[in-house]
Amino acid sequence: MAISKILNNIKLSMKVDLCFVLDCTGSMGSHIAAAKDCIFKVTNYIKHTNPSIELWVGFCGYRDHNDGSSRLQIFDFNDQYDQFVQYMLNVTPSSSPDNDIPEDVLGGLNAAITKMNWKNDTRILLHIGDNPPHGGNFTNLTDNYPNGDPYGLTAENVLEKMKSKRYFNKSNLSYKSFTFKIASQPFSAGAEKYAYFARDIKSKPEKEIVMKEYLKVGRNKSFERYLEAVEVSTVAHFLSTKFNLIAEKKNISKVNFLEVKLLRVCNRYYTIEPKLNAEYKRFNSNTGVISKLRHTLEAFAHFTYEYTKGYLVVCDLQGIEITDKLLTFQGIEVVTDEFLLTDPAIHCINPLRFGGTNIGKKGINELFLANHRCNDICKKLKLSHVQ
């Protein structure tokens, strides 16, 4: 049942890393053929269900600590399925005598996470085994390592590595019907997208929205391209919430991003977002150009770089400024500022993520860091000095 759910989710992806972690100890001797058969069935099912998918398959086999240099074996991700099949046919269980029952499960999972070249946005790891890891936390069976893994691995730190292997894994998709009216002509045409005024006529009252459509997408890449746009927006929104938690305490203007959703109409896709009813401004670009200097936004970009430990930087900040005048209970007028943004870009050290506006390490180092000048907001946030 669990594998069926995973396979259904994979159907919506265009690029997938699929890793099988297999117990290859002696206790699996009578099961190894069935395990291989399961692996081949899963991969063949994926390939035939979505012929357009770019499937990269890898393997990590683990044995136990008494197996020496053959304790771990790895076949790194490869899109040549025939090579994977040939490799798997030669995988055999350990011939070393088993004098305890637990296996090096944590070592196998850790090797799959840290020693294999994961690169696609959709990453699946399937583990097949018959016995638990070493350590009294997992079992009271006969165990040569009752205090746990001899290399200090724990379930917690292995899972933490799995989570931190990449930032912001895609969440599950949800679906609902949507009824709209869209203008016949776009009101704006950028380098990548057309933008149309539209109305959500199912909501009460009707809501004004903006629907955006990419000018060009490659064959069979459309869905993935639009998902990238939603992911960029979601990541930027997540980082803005972290920024705002600190900003509120330090009297710094907040930064917010519009919620972006994906709409499918037959075989055509759009992103949809609320309409901004104020003067639209572009504050900076993904090329490092600052059109309208706002210290808060430059500090926000710096914050995203530092929060993700140099993994990415959010840029191409554009949208509206909101200024509200509030009266406190003491009768003193206070001005509060907020930025409401849309269509950001992300430079990331992984050039395969976040679409065509991601210029990778060059974007981070040469277009952001080389041009950034720390300001008073950076100091308030206690960000590391860049220049």
Secondary structure, DSSP 8 states (H G I E B T S, - for coil): -HHHHHHHHHTT-SEEEEEEEEE-SGGGTTTHHHHHHHHHHHHHHHHHH-TT-EEEEEEEEE--GGGGGGSEEEEEEES-HHHHHHHHHT-----S---SS-B-HHHHHHHHHHSS---SSEEEEEEE-SS-BSSTTT--S--S-TT--TT---HHHHHHHHHHTSSS-----------EEE-SS-SEE-SSEEEEEEEESSSSS-EEEEEEEES---TT-HHHHHHHHHHHHHHHHHHHHHHHHHHHHTT--EEEE---EEEEETTEEEEEEE---S--EE-B-TTS-BSS--HHHHHHHHHHHHHTTTSEEEE--EEEEEEEEEE-TTS-EEEEEEEEEES-EEEESSTTSS-TT--HHHIIIIIIITT----HHHHHTT-----
